[in-house]
Amino acid sequence: MKLEDRTILVTGPTSQVGVPVVAHLAARNRVYGLARFSKEADRARVEALGATPIAADIGRDDLSAIPDDVEIVLHFAVVKSGDFAYDLQANAEGVGRVFSRCRNASAFLHCSSTAVYQPAGHAPRREDDALGDHHRVMMPTYSIAKIAAESVARFAAREFDVPTIITRLGVPYGDNGGWPWFHLMMMKAGAAIPVSHDAPSTYSPIHEDDYVRMIPDLLDHASVPASTVNWTGNEAVSIEDWCAYLSELTGLEAKLEPSDAALPSAVADVTRLESLVGPARVPWKEGIRRMVEARNPELLREQQDR
């Protein structure tokens, strides 16, 4: 799908995932960014990217400020307050409310997560594998709210006849940050990094260049009933792996600590994704190095040696 001169709604435009998407699309489209905008700096950032902010809580507020002519919806908004009642309202009911307001859209991308899968060691999870409460130890409402939101998205796609694709995102990272960057900050602070007792702690990262690039092709596969696809890179990488590489780049020590509070591994099978849009292109080491160069170049060993 060609995304030029379109009217696009991006929910969660200030999120780590949403910012690169808005930055890319706003140059060639009319982009509206919907968020609560509790911080004026977030509103200013969205405006600076070329998008029009819409301030609303999708679970509670009137959504009439969303234009009637929205053609594409990219739904990245997520609430992780830890309060089940509010998080289910915002994440699950909120999806249905956005669908209802944007029922004339030609395509809807609902961003879910590989956190919906039942933990199964290091085996790659396919789209039809069992679901479960994967993130309970770290974010108690997250997995359940994501599963509920998927169900509402499937219902709404049928109810409003909106072609929809549900994407289960892996570990997003890049110049705008991500989990590996948080680990870098923990290394800088000398803090312990929790890892699974079932070592290694392995996940499926995807660089922001790849997920931004894949969006138009994913929208081509939106359908009624909704389709579902894992949305990750094609390399399984562990916390142990990327922290070791961050140590190599910076000289900082990674203090890994097996913990009951660490997330279980979550590796995605990308067979379906690659059949639809092709493989990810950014190798994880290249992406990690670029992340450090963009965010903390002063930590790189070659900078320290100058």
SELO-753959 format. One record per residue: x, y, z of N, C-alpha, C in turn; residue in one letter. Coordinates in Angstrom, 1 decimal, padded with zeros to 4 digits. Example, Ala and Ser with C-alpha at 12.3 -4.5 7.8 and 13.67 -1.06 7.14 Angstrom:
BEGIN
> n.x,n.y,n.z,ca.x,ca.y,ca.z,c.x,c.y,c.z,res
> 013.2,-005.7,007.8,012.3,-004.5,007.8,013.2,-003.3,007.8,A
> 012.8,-002.2,007.1,013.7,-001.1,007.1,012.9,000.0,007.9,S
REM end
This chain:
BEGIN
> n.x,n.y,n.z,ca.x,ca.y,ca.z,c.x,c.y,c.z,res
> 000.8,-001.2,000.0,000.0,000.0,000.0,000.9,001.2,000.0,M
> 000.6,002.1,-000.9,001.4,003.4,-001.0,000.9,004.4,000.0,K
> 001.8,004.8,000.9,001.4,005.7,002.0,001.9,007.1,001.6,L
> 001.2,007.7,000.7,001.5,009.1,000.3,000.2,009.8,000.1,E
> 000.1,011.1,000.7,-001.1,011.9,000.6,-002.3,011.2,001.2,D
> -002.1,010.5,002.2,-003.2,009.8,003.0,-003.5,010.5,004.3,R
> -004.7,010.3,004.8,-005.0,010.8,006.1,-004.9,009.6,007.1,T
> -003.9,009.7,008.0,-003.5,008.6,008.9,-003.7,009.0,010.3,I
> -004.3,008.1,011.1,-004.3,008.3,012.6,-003.3,007.3,013.2,L
> -002.4,007.9,014.0,-001.5,007.1,014.8,-001.8,007.2,016.2,V
> -002.2,006.2,016.9,-002.4,006.3,018.4,-001.1,005.9,019.0,T
> -000.8,006.5,020.2,000.5,006.3,020.8,001.6,006.9,020.1,G
> 001.5,008.1,019.5,002.5,008.7,018.7,003.7,009.1,019.5,P
> 003.7,009.2,020.8,004.8,009.6,021.6,005.6,008.4,022.2,T
> 005.1,007.2,021.8,005.7,006.0,022.4,007.0,005.7,021.7,S
> 007.8,004.8,022.2,009.1,004.5,021.6,008.9,003.9,020.2,Q
> 007.8,003.2,020.0,007.5,002.6,018.7,006.9,003.7,017.8,V
> 006.0,004.5,018.4,005.2,005.4,017.5,006.0,006.6,017.0,G
> 007.0,007.1,017.7,007.8,008.3,017.2,008.4,008.0,015.8,V
> 009.2,007.0,015.6,009.8,006.8,014.3,008.7,006.6,013.2,P
> 007.6,006.0,013.5,006.5,005.9,012.5,006.0,007.2,012.1,V
> 005.7,008.1,013.1,005.1,009.4,012.8,006.2,010.2,012.0,V
> 007.4,010.2,012.5,008.5,010.9,011.8,008.5,010.6,010.3,A
> 008.4,009.3,010.0,008.5,008.8,008.6,007.3,009.2,007.8,H
> 006.1,009.0,008.4,004.8,009.2,007.6,004.4,010.6,007.4,L
> 004.8,011.5,008.4,004.3,012.9,008.4,004.9,013.7,007.3,A
> 006.0,013.2,006.7,006.6,013.9,005.6,005.8,013.9,004.3,A
> 004.9,012.8,004.2,004.2,012.6,002.9,002.7,012.5,003.1,R
> 002.2,012.6,004.3,000.8,012.3,004.6,000.3,013.3,005.6,N
> -001.0,013.3,005.8,-001.7,014.1,006.8,-001.8,013.1,008.0,R
> -001.0,013.4,009.0,-000.9,012.4,010.2,-001.5,013.1,011.4,V
> -002.4,012.4,012.1,-002.9,012.8,013.4,-002.4,011.9,014.4,Y
> -001.9,012.4,015.5,-001.4,011.6,016.6,-002.2,011.7,017.8,G
> -002.8,010.6,018.2,-003.8,010.6,019.4,-003.1,010.1,020.6,L
> -003.1,010.8,021.7,-002.6,010.4,023.0,-003.2,011.3,024.0,A
> -002.9,011.0,025.3,-003.4,011.8,026.4,-002.7,013.1,026.5,R
> -001.4,013.2,026.1,-000.6,014.4,026.1,-000.6,015.1,027.4,F
> -000.3,014.3,028.5,-000.3,014.8,029.8,001.0,015.8,030.0,S
> 001.9,015.6,029.1,003.1,016.5,029.1,003.1,017.3,027.9,K
> 003.3,018.6,028.1,003.3,019.6,026.9,004.4,019.3,026.0,E
> 005.5,018.8,026.5,006.7,018.5,025.7,006.3,017.4,024.7,A
> 005.5,016.4,025.1,005.1,015.4,024.1,004.2,015.9,023.0,D
> 003.3,016.8,023.3,002.5,017.5,022.2,003.5,018.3,021.3,R
> 004.4,019.0,021.9,005.3,019.8,021.0,006.2,018.8,020.1,A
> 006.6,017.7,020.6,007.4,016.8,019.9,006.6,016.2,018.7,R
> 005.3,015.9,018.9,004.5,015.4,017.8,004.3,016.5,016.7,V
> 004.1,017.7,017.2,003.9,018.8,016.2,005.2,019.0,015.5,E
> 006.4,018.9,016.1,007.6,019.1,015.5,007.9,018.1,014.4,A
> 007.3,016.9,014.6,007.5,015.8,013.6,006.6,016.1,012.4,L
> 005.7,017.0,012.5,004.8,017.3,011.3,003.4,016.8,011.5,G
> 003.0,016.2,012.6,001.7,015.7,012.8,000.8,016.6,013.7,A
> -000.5,016.4,013.6,-001.4,017.1,014.4,-001.9,016.4,015.6,T
> -001.6,016.9,016.8,-002.0,016.2,018.0,-003.5,016.2,018.3,P
> -004.0,015.1,018.8,-005.4,015.0,019.3,-005.3,014.5,020.7,I
> -005.7,015.3,021.7,-005.6,014.9,023.1,-006.9,014.1,023.5,A
> -006.7,012.9,023.9,-007.9,012.1,024.4,-007.4,010.8,025.0,A
> -008.1,010.3,026.0,-007.9,009.0,026.6,-008.9,008.1,025.8,D
> -008.4,007.1,025.0,-009.3,006.4,024.1,-010.2,005.5,024.9,I
> -009.9,005.2,026.2,-010.9,004.4,026.9,-012.0,005.2,027.6,G
> -011.9,006.5,027.7,-012.8,007.3,028.5,-013.4,008.5,027.7,R
> -012.6,009.1,026.9,-012.9,010.5,026.4,-013.7,010.4,025.1,D
> -014.3,011.5,024.8,-015.0,011.7,023.5,-013.9,011.7,022.4,D
> -014.2,010.9,021.3,-013.2,010.8,020.3,-013.6,011.6,019.0,L
> -014.6,012.5,019.1,-015.1,013.2,018.0,-014.1,014.1,017.3,S
> -013.0,014.4,018.0,-011.9,015.2,017.4,-011.2,014.5,016.3,A
> -011.3,013.1,016.3,-010.7,012.3,015.2,-011.4,012.7,013.9,I
> -010.7,013.1,012.8,-011.4,013.5,011.6,-012.2,012.3,011.0,P
> -013.3,012.7,010.3,-014.2,011.8,009.7,-013.5,011.0,008.5,D
> -012.5,011.6,007.9,-011.9,011.1,006.7,-010.6,010.3,006.9,D
> -010.4,009.8,008.2,-009.2,008.9,008.4,-009.3,007.7,007.5,V
> -008.2,007.5,006.7,-008.1,006.3,005.8,-007.4,005.1,006.4,E
> -006.4,005.4,007.2,-005.5,004.4,007.8,-005.4,004.6,009.3,I
> -005.5,003.6,010.0,-005.3,003.6,011.5,-004.1,002.7,011.8,V
> -003.2,003.3,012.5,-002.0,002.6,013.1,-002.1,002.7,014.6,L
> -002.5,001.6,015.2,-002.9,001.6,016.7,-001.7,001.1,017.5,H
> -000.9,002.0,018.1,000.2,001.6,018.9,-000.1,001.9,020.4,F
> -001.1,002.6,020.7,-001.4,003.1,022.1,-001.5,001.9,023.0,A
> -000.9,002.0,024.2,-000.9,001.0,025.2,-000.8,001.6,026.6,V
> -001.6,001.1,027.6,-001.6,001.6,028.9,-001.1,000.4,029.8,V
> -000.2,000.7,030.7,000.4,-000.3,031.6,000.4,000.2,033.0,K
> -000.7,000.7,033.5,-000.8,001.2,034.9,-000.7,000.2,036.0,S
> -001.1,-001.1,035.6,-001.1,-002.1,036.7,-002.5,-002.3,037.3,G
> -003.4,-001.4,036.9,-004.8,-001.4,037.4,-005.6,-002.2,036.3,D
> -006.1,-003.4,036.7,-006.7,-004.2,035.7,-008.0,-003.5,035.1,F
> -008.8,-002.9,035.9,-010.0,-002.3,035.4,-009.7,-001.2,034.4,A
> -008.8,-000.3,034.7,-008.4,000.8,033.8,-007.7,000.3,032.6,Y
> -006.7,-000.6,032.8,-005.9,-001.1,031.6,-006.8,-001.9,030.6,D
> -007.8,-002.7,031.1,-008.6,-003.3,030.2,-009.6,-002.4,029.5,L
> -010.0,-001.3,030.2,-010.8,-000.3,029.6,-010.1,000.4,028.5,Q
> -008.9,000.8,028.8,-008.1,001.6,027.8,-007.6,000.8,026.7,A
> -007.1,-000.4,027.0,-006.4,-001.2,025.9,-007.4,-002.0,025.1,N
> -008.4,-002.6,025.7,-009.4,-003.5,025.0,-010.6,-002.6,024.5,A
> -011.3,-002.0,025.5,-012.5,-001.2,025.0,-012.0,-000.1,024.1,E
> -010.8,000.5,024.4,-010.3,001.6,023.6,-010.1,001.2,022.2,G
> -009.7,000.0,021.9,-009.6,-000.4,020.5,-010.9,-000.4,019.8,V
> -012.0,-000.9,020.5,-013.3,-000.9,019.9,-013.8,000.5,019.7,G
> -013.5,001.4,020.6,-013.9,002.8,020.4,-013.3,003.5,019.2,R
> -012.0,003.2,019.0,-011.3,003.8,017.9,-011.8,003.2,016.6,V
> -012.1,001.9,016.5,-012.7,001.3,015.4,-014.1,001.9,015.1,F
> -014.9,002.1,016.1,-016.2,002.7,015.9,-016.1,004.1,015.3,S
> -015.2,004.9,015.8,-015.0,006.2,015.3,-014.4,006.2,013.9,R
> -013.6,005.3,013.6,-012.9,005.2,012.3,-013.4,004.1,011.4,C
> -014.7,003.8,011.5,-015.3,002.7,010.8,-015.3,002.8,009.3,R
> -014.9,004.0,008.7,-014.8,004.1,007.3,-013.4,004.0,006.8,N
> -012.5,003.6,007.7,-011.1,003.5,007.3,-010.9,002.3,006.3,A
> -009.9,002.4,005.5,-009.7,001.3,004.5,-008.7,000.3,005.0,S
> -008.0,000.6,006.1,-007.1,-000.4,006.7,-006.8,000.0,008.2,A
> -006.7,-001.0,009.0,-006.4,-000.8,010.4,-005.3,-001.8,010.8,F
> -004.2,-001.2,011.3,-003.1,-002.1,011.9,-003.2,-002.0,013.4,L
> -003.5,-003.1,014.0,-003.5,-003.2,015.5,-002.2,-003.8,016.0,H
> -001.4,-003.0,016.7,-000.1,-003.5,017.2,-000.3,-004.3,018.6,C
> -000.2,-005.6,018.5,-000.2,-006.4,019.7,001.3,-006.7,020.1,S
> 001.5,-007.9,020.7,002.8,-008.2,021.2,003.1,-009.7,021.3,S
> 004.3,-010.1,021.2,004.6,-011.5,021.4,004.5,-011.9,022.9,T
> 004.2,-010.9,023.7,003.9,-011.1,025.1,002.5,-011.9,025.3,A
> 001.8,-012.1,024.3,000.5,-012.8,024.4,000.7,-014.3,024.4,V
> 001.9,-014.8,024.1,002.2,-016.2,024.0,002.4,-016.8,025.4,Y
> 001.9,-018.0,025.6,002.2,-018.8,026.7,003.7,-019.2,026.7,Q
> 004.5,-018.9,027.8,005.9,-019.3,027.8,006.1,-020.7,027.4,P
> 007.1,-020.9,026.5,007.4,-022.3,026.1,008.9,-022.5,025.9,A
> 009.7,-022.0,026.8,011.1,-022.2,026.7,011.7,-021.3,025.5,G
> 012.5,-021.9,024.7,013.1,-021.2,023.6,012.6,-021.6,022.3,H
> 011.5,-022.3,022.3,010.8,-022.7,021.0,010.2,-021.5,020.3,A
> 010.4,-021.3,019.0,009.7,-020.2,018.4,008.2,-020.3,018.4,P
> 007.5,-019.3,018.7,006.0,-019.3,018.8,005.4,-018.9,017.4,R
> 004.5,-019.7,016.9,003.7,-019.4,015.7,002.4,-018.7,016.1,R
> 001.8,-018.1,015.1,000.6,-017.3,015.4,-000.6,-018.2,015.9,E
> -000.6,-019.5,015.7,-001.7,-020.3,016.2,-001.3,-021.1,017.5,D
> -000.2,-020.7,018.1,000.3,-021.3,019.4,-000.5,-020.8,020.5,D
> -000.4,-021.5,021.7,-001.2,-021.2,022.9,-000.9,-019.8,023.4,A
> -001.9,-019.1,023.9,-001.7,-017.8,024.5,-001.6,-017.9,026.0,L
> -001.0,-016.9,026.7,-000.8,-017.0,028.1,-000.4,-015.7,028.7,G
> -000.2,-015.7,030.0,000.1,-014.5,030.8,001.6,-014.3,030.9,D
> 002.2,-014.1,029.8,003.7,-014.1,029.7,004.4,-013.0,030.5,H
> 003.8,-011.8,030.6,004.5,-010.7,031.3,004.1,-010.5,032.7,H
> 003.5,-011.4,033.3,002.9,-011.2,034.7,004.0,-010.8,035.7,R
> 005.2,-011.3,035.7,006.1,-011.0,036.7,006.6,-009.6,036.6,V
> 006.5,-009.0,035.5,007.0,-007.6,035.3,005.9,-006.6,035.2,M
> 004.9,-006.9,034.3,003.8,-006.0,034.1,002.5,-006.8,034.2,M
> 001.9,-006.8,035.3,000.8,-007.8,035.6,-000.4,-007.7,034.7,P
> -000.7,-006.5,034.1,-001.9,-006.4,033.3,-001.6,-006.6,031.8,T
> -000.3,-006.6,031.4,000.1,-006.4,030.0,-000.4,-007.5,029.1,Y
> -000.1,-008.7,029.4,-000.4,-009.8,028.5,-001.9,-010.0,028.4,S
> -002.6,-010.0,029.5,-004.0,-010.1,029.5,-004.7,-009.0,028.7,I
> -004.3,-007.8,028.9,-004.9,-006.7,028.2,-004.6,-006.8,026.7,A
> -003.4,-007.2,026.3,-003.1,-007.4,024.9,-004.0,-008.5,024.3,K
> -004.2,-009.6,025.0,-005.0,-010.7,024.4,-006.5,-010.2,024.3,I
> -007.0,-009.4,025.3,-008.3,-008.9,025.2,-008.4,-007.9,024.1,A
> -007.4,-007.1,023.9,-007.5,-006.1,022.8,-007.5,-006.8,021.4,A
> -006.8,-007.9,021.3,-006.8,-008.6,020.0,-008.2,-009.1,019.8,E
> -008.9,-009.6,020.8,-010.2,-010.1,020.6,-011.2,-009.0,020.2,S
> -011.1,-007.9,020.8,-011.9,-006.7,020.4,-011.7,-006.3,019.0,V
> -010.4,-006.3,018.6,-010.0,-005.9,017.3,-010.6,-006.9,016.2,A
> -010.6,-008.2,016.6,-011.2,-009.1,015.6,-012.7,-008.9,015.5,R
> -013.4,-008.7,016.6,-014.8,-008.4,016.6,-015.1,-007.2,015.8,F
> -014.4,-006.1,016.1,-014.6,-004.8,015.4,-014.4,-004.8,013.9,A
> -013.4,-005.6,013.5,-013.1,-005.7,012.1,-014.3,-006.3,011.4,A
> -014.9,-007.3,012.0,-016.1,-007.9,011.4,-017.3,-007.0,011.5,R
> -017.5,-006.4,012.7,-018.7,-005.6,012.9,-018.7,-004.3,012.0,E
> -017.6,-003.7,011.8,-017.5,-002.5,011.0,-017.0,-002.7,009.6,F
> -016.6,-004.0,009.3,-016.1,-004.3,008.0,-014.9,-003.5,007.6,D
> -014.0,-003.4,008.6,-012.7,-002.7,008.4,-011.6,-003.7,008.2,V
> -010.9,-003.7,007.0,-009.8,-004.7,006.8,-008.7,-004.4,007.9,P
> -008.3,-005.5,008.6,-007.5,-005.3,009.8,-006.4,-006.4,009.8,T
> -005.2,-005.9,010.3,-004.1,-006.9,010.5,-003.6,-006.7,012.0,I
> -003.5,-007.8,012.7,-003.0,-007.8,014.1,-001.6,-008.2,014.1,I
> -000.7,-007.3,014.5,000.7,-007.6,014.5,001.3,-007.8,015.9,T
> 001.9,-009.0,016.1,002.5,-009.3,017.4,004.0,-008.9,017.4,R
> 004.2,-007.7,017.9,005.5,-007.1,017.9,006.5,-007.7,018.9,L
> 007.7,-007.9,018.4,008.7,-008.5,019.3,009.3,-007.4,020.2,G
> 010.7,-007.3,020.2,011.4,-006.3,021.0,011.8,-005.2,020.1,V
> 011.1,-004.1,020.1,011.5,-003.0,019.2,012.6,-002.2,019.8,P
> 013.5,-001.7,018.9,014.6,-000.9,019.4,015.2,-000.1,018.2,Y
> 016.1,000.8,018.6,016.7,001.6,017.5,017.2,003.0,018.0,G
> 017.2,003.9,017.2,017.8,005.3,017.6,016.9,005.9,018.6,D
> 015.6,005.5,018.7,014.7,006.0,019.7,014.7,005.3,021.0,N
> 015.6,004.3,021.1,015.7,003.6,022.4,015.2,002.2,022.3,G
> 014.7,001.7,023.4,014.2,000.3,023.5,014.8,-000.5,024.6,G
> 014.5,-001.7,024.8,014.9,-002.5,025.9,016.5,-002.6,026.0,W
> 017.2,-002.9,024.9,018.6,-002.9,025.0,019.2,-001.6,025.5,P
> 018.6,-000.5,025.1,019.1,000.8,025.6,018.9,001.0,027.1,W
> 017.7,000.5,027.6,017.5,000.5,029.1,018.6,-000.3,029.8,F
> 019.0,-001.4,029.2,020.0,-002.2,029.8,021.4,-001.5,029.7,H
> 021.6,-000.8,028.6,022.8,000.1,028.6,022.8,001.1,029.7,L
> 021.7,001.7,030.0,021.6,002.7,031.1,021.8,002.0,032.4,M
> 021.3,000.8,032.6,021.6,000.0,033.8,023.0,-000.3,034.0,M
> 023.7,-000.7,032.9,025.1,-000.9,032.9,025.9,000.3,033.3,M
> 025.5,001.4,032.8,026.2,002.7,033.1,026.0,003.0,034.6,K
> 024.9,002.7,035.1,024.6,003.0,036.6,025.1,001.9,037.5,A
> 025.7,000.8,036.9,026.2,-000.3,037.8,025.1,-001.2,038.4,G
> 023.9,-001.1,037.8,022.7,-001.8,038.3,022.7,-003.3,037.8,A
> 022.1,-004.2,038.5,022.0,-005.6,038.1,020.9,-005.7,037.1,A
> 021.1,-006.5,036.1,020.1,-006.7,035.0,019.5,-008.1,035.2,I
> 018.2,-008.2,035.5,017.6,-009.5,035.7,017.5,-010.3,034.4,P
> 017.8,-011.6,034.5,017.7,-012.5,033.4,017.0,-013.8,033.9,V
> 016.5,-014.6,033.0,015.7,-015.7,033.3,016.6,-016.8,033.9,S
> 016.1,-017.6,034.8,016.8,-018.8,035.3,017.0,-019.8,034.2,H
> 016.1,-019.8,033.2,016.1,-020.7,032.1,017.0,-020.0,031.0,D
> 018.2,-019.9,031.2,019.1,-019.2,030.3,019.3,-019.9,029.0,A
> 019.6,-019.2,027.9,019.6,-017.7,027.9,018.2,-017.1,027.8,P
> 018.1,-015.8,028.1,016.9,-015.0,028.0,016.7,-014.5,026.6,S
> 016.0,-015.3,025.8,016.0,-015.0,024.3,014.7,-014.5,023.8,T
> 014.9,-013.5,022.9,013.7,-012.7,022.3,013.9,-012.5,020.9,Y
> 013.0,-011.8,020.2,013.1,-011.5,018.8,013.0,-010.0,018.6,S
> 014.2,-009.4,018.6,014.2,-007.9,018.4,013.9,-007.5,016.9,P
> 013.4,-006.3,016.8,013.2,-005.7,015.5,013.6,-004.3,015.5,I
> 014.5,-003.9,014.5,014.9,-002.5,014.5,013.9,-001.6,013.9,H
> 013.9,-000.3,014.4,012.8,000.6,013.9,012.8,000.8,012.4,E
> 014.0,000.7,011.8,014.0,000.8,010.3,013.2,-000.2,009.7,D
> 013.2,-001.4,010.2,012.5,-002.6,009.7,011.0,-002.4,009.9,D
> 010.6,-002.1,011.2,009.1,-002.1,011.4,008.5,-000.9,010.6,Y
> 009.2,000.2,010.5,008.6,001.3,009.7,008.5,000.9,008.3,V
> 009.5,000.3,007.7,009.5,-000.1,006.3,008.4,-001.1,006.0,R
> 008.1,-002.0,007.0,007.2,-003.1,006.7,005.7,-002.6,006.8,M
> 005.4,-001.5,007.3,004.0,-001.1,007.6,003.2,-001.1,006.3,I
> 003.6,-000.4,005.2,002.8,-000.4,004.0,002.5,-001.8,003.5,P
> 003.4,-002.7,003.5,003.2,-004.0,003.0,002.3,-004.8,003.9,D
> 002.4,-004.6,005.2,001.5,-005.3,006.2,000.1,-004.8,006.0,L
> -000.1,-003.5,005.7,-001.5,-003.0,005.5,-002.1,-003.6,004.2,L
> -001.3,-004.0,003.3,-001.8,-004.7,002.1,-002.5,-006.0,002.4,D
> -002.1,-006.6,003.6,-002.6,-007.9,004.0,-003.7,-007.7,005.1,H
> -004.2,-006.5,005.4,-005.3,-006.3,006.3,-006.5,-007.0,005.6,A
> -007.4,-007.6,006.4,-008.5,-008.3,005.9,-009.7,-008.4,006.9,S
> -010.8,-008.9,006.4,-011.9,-009.2,007.2,-012.3,-010.6,006.9,V
> -012.2,-011.5,007.9,-011.8,-011.3,009.3,-010.3,-010.9,009.4,P
> -010.0,-010.3,010.5,-008.6,-009.8,010.7,-007.6,-011.0,010.6,A
> -006.4,-010.6,010.0,-005.3,-011.6,010.0,-004.4,-011.2,011.1,S
> -003.5,-012.2,011.5,-002.6,-012.1,012.6,-001.2,-012.5,012.1,T
> -000.2,-011.8,012.5,001.2,-012.1,012.1,002.2,-011.7,013.2,V
> 003.2,-012.5,013.4,004.3,-012.0,014.3,005.1,-010.9,013.5,N
> 005.5,-009.9,014.3,006.2,-008.8,013.7,007.5,-008.6,014.4,W
> 008.5,-009.3,014.0,009.8,-009.3,014.6,010.9,-009.4,013.6,T
> 012.2,-009.2,014.1,013.3,-009.6,013.3,013.5,-011.1,013.1,G
> 014.4,-011.5,012.3,014.6,-012.9,012.0,015.7,-013.5,012.8,N
> 016.2,-012.8,013.8,017.3,-013.3,014.6,016.8,-013.4,016.1,E
> 017.0,-014.6,016.7,016.8,-014.8,018.1,018.0,-014.3,018.8,A
> 017.8,-013.3,019.7,018.9,-012.7,020.4,018.6,-012.7,021.9,V
> 019.6,-013.0,022.8,019.3,-013.0,024.2,019.8,-011.7,024.9,S
> 019.2,-011.4,026.0,019.8,-010.3,026.9,021.3,-010.5,027.1,I
> 021.6,-011.8,027.3,023.1,-012.1,027.5,023.9,-011.7,026.3,E
> 023.3,-011.9,025.1,024.0,-011.6,023.9,024.2,-010.1,023.7,D
> 023.1,-009.4,023.8,023.2,-007.9,023.5,023.9,-007.2,024.6,W
> 023.8,-007.7,025.9,024.6,-007.0,026.9,026.1,-007.2,026.7,C
> 026.5,-008.5,026.3,027.9,-008.7,026.0,028.4,-007.8,024.9,A
> 027.6,-007.6,023.9,028.0,-006.7,022.8,028.0,-005.3,023.2,Y
> 027.1,-004.9,024.1,027.2,-003.5,024.6,028.5,-003.3,025.4,L
> 028.9,-004.4,026.2,030.1,-004.3,026.9,031.3,-004.2,026.0,S
> 031.2,-004.9,024.9,032.3,-004.9,023.9,032.4,-003.5,023.3,E
> 031.3,-002.8,023.1,031.3,-001.5,022.5,031.7,-000.4,023.4,L
> 031.4,-000.6,024.7,031.5,000.5,025.7,032.6,000.3,026.8,T
> 032.9,-001.0,027.0,033.7,-001.3,028.1,033.0,-001.3,029.5,G
> 031.7,-001.1,029.4,030.9,-001.2,030.7,030.6,-002.6,031.0,L
> 030.5,-002.9,032.3,030.3,-004.3,032.8,028.8,-004.5,032.8,E
> 028.3,-005.7,032.3,026.9,-006.1,032.4,026.8,-007.0,033.6,A
> 026.1,-006.6,034.7,025.9,-007.4,035.9,024.6,-008.2,035.7,K
> 024.7,-009.4,035.2,023.5,-010.2,034.9,023.2,-011.0,036.2,L
> 021.9,-011.0,036.5,021.4,-011.6,037.8,020.2,-012.4,037.5,E
> 020.3,-013.8,037.6,019.1,-014.6,037.4,018.1,-014.2,038.5,P
> 016.8,-014.1,038.0,015.8,-013.5,038.9,014.4,-014.1,038.6,S
> 013.6,-014.3,039.6,012.2,-014.7,039.4,011.4,-013.6,038.8,D
> 011.9,-012.4,038.8,011.2,-011.3,038.2,011.6,-011.0,036.8,A
> 012.4,-011.9,036.2,012.8,-011.7,034.8,011.7,-012.3,033.9,A
> 011.5,-011.7,032.7,010.6,-012.3,031.7,011.1,-013.6,031.2,L
> 010.2,-014.6,030.9,010.6,-015.8,030.2,011.0,-015.4,028.8,P
> 011.7,-016.3,028.1,012.0,-016.1,026.7,010.7,-016.0,025.9,S
> 010.9,-015.3,024.7,009.7,-015.1,023.8,010.3,-015.0,022.4,A
> 010.5,-016.1,021.7,011.0,-016.1,020.4,009.9,-016.4,019.4,V
> 009.8,-015.6,018.3,008.7,-015.7,017.3,009.2,-016.4,016.1,A
> 008.2,-017.2,015.6,008.4,-017.8,014.3,008.0,-016.8,013.2,D
> 008.9,-016.5,012.3,008.6,-015.4,011.3,008.3,-016.0,009.9,V
> 007.9,-017.2,009.8,007.6,-017.8,008.5,006.5,-017.0,007.8,T
> 005.4,-016.8,008.5,004.3,-016.1,007.9,004.7,-014.6,007.6,R
> 005.4,-013.9,008.5,005.8,-012.6,008.2,006.6,-012.5,007.0,L
> 007.6,-013.4,006.8,008.5,-013.3,005.7,007.8,-013.6,004.4,E
> 006.7,-014.5,004.5,005.9,-014.8,003.3,005.1,-013.6,002.8,S
> 004.8,-012.7,003.8,004.0,-011.5,003.5,004.8,-010.3,003.0,L
> 005.9,-010.0,003.8,006.6,-008.8,003.5,008.1,-008.9,003.4,V
> 008.6,-010.2,003.5,010.0,-010.4,003.4,010.7,-010.3,004.7,G
> 012.0,-010.6,004.8,012.7,-010.6,006.1,013.1,-009.2,006.5,P
> 013.4,-009.1,007.8,014.1,-007.9,008.3,015.4,-007.7,007.7,A
> 015.9,-006.5,007.7,017.2,-006.2,007.0,018.3,-005.8,007.9,R
> 018.0,-005.3,009.1,019.0,-004.7,009.9,019.5,-005.8,010.9,V
> 020.8,-006.3,010.7,021.3,-007.3,011.7,021.4,-006.7,013.1,P
> 021.2,-007.5,014.1,021.0,-007.0,015.4,022.3,-006.2,015.9,W
> 023.4,-006.7,015.6,024.6,-006.0,016.0,024.8,-004.6,015.4,K
> 024.4,-004.6,014.1,024.4,-003.3,013.4,023.4,-002.3,014.1,E
> 022.3,-002.8,014.4,021.2,-002.0,015.0,021.6,-001.5,016.4,G
> 022.2,-002.4,017.2,022.6,-002.0,018.5,023.7,-001.0,018.5,I
> 024.7,-001.1,017.6,025.8,-000.1,017.5,025.2,001.2,017.0,R
> 024.3,001.2,016.1,023.7,002.4,015.6,022.9,003.1,016.8,R
> 022.2,002.3,017.6,021.5,002.8,018.7,022.4,003.6,019.7,M
> 023.6,003.0,020.0,024.5,003.6,020.9,025.1,004.9,020.3,V
> 025.4,004.8,019.0,026.0,006.0,018.3,025.0,007.1,018.3,E
> 023.7,006.8,018.2,022.7,007.9,018.1,022.4,008.5,019.5,A
> 022.4,007.6,020.5,021.9,008.1,021.8,023.0,008.4,022.8,R
> 024.1,007.6,022.8,025.1,007.8,023.8,026.5,007.6,023.1,N
> 026.9,008.4,022.1,028.1,008.2,021.5,029.3,008.3,022.4,P
> 029.1,009.1,023.5,030.2,009.3,024.4,030.6,008.0,025.2,E
> 029.8,007.0,025.1,030.0,005.7,025.8,030.9,004.8,025.0,L
> 030.9,005.0,023.7,031.7,004.1,022.8,033.2,004.2,023.1,L
> 033.8,003.1,023.1,035.3,003.0,023.4,036.1,003.9,022.6,R
> 035.8,004.0,021.2,036.6,004.8,020.4,036.5,006.3,020.7,E
> 035.3,006.7,021.3,035.2,008.1,021.7,036.0,008.3,023.0,Q
> 036.0,007.3,023.9,036.7,007.5,025.1,038.2,007.5,024.9,Q
> 038.7,006.9,023.8,040.1,006.8,023.6,040.6,008.1,022.9,D
> 039.8,009.0,022.5,040.2,010.2,021.7,040.7,011.2,022.7,R
REM end
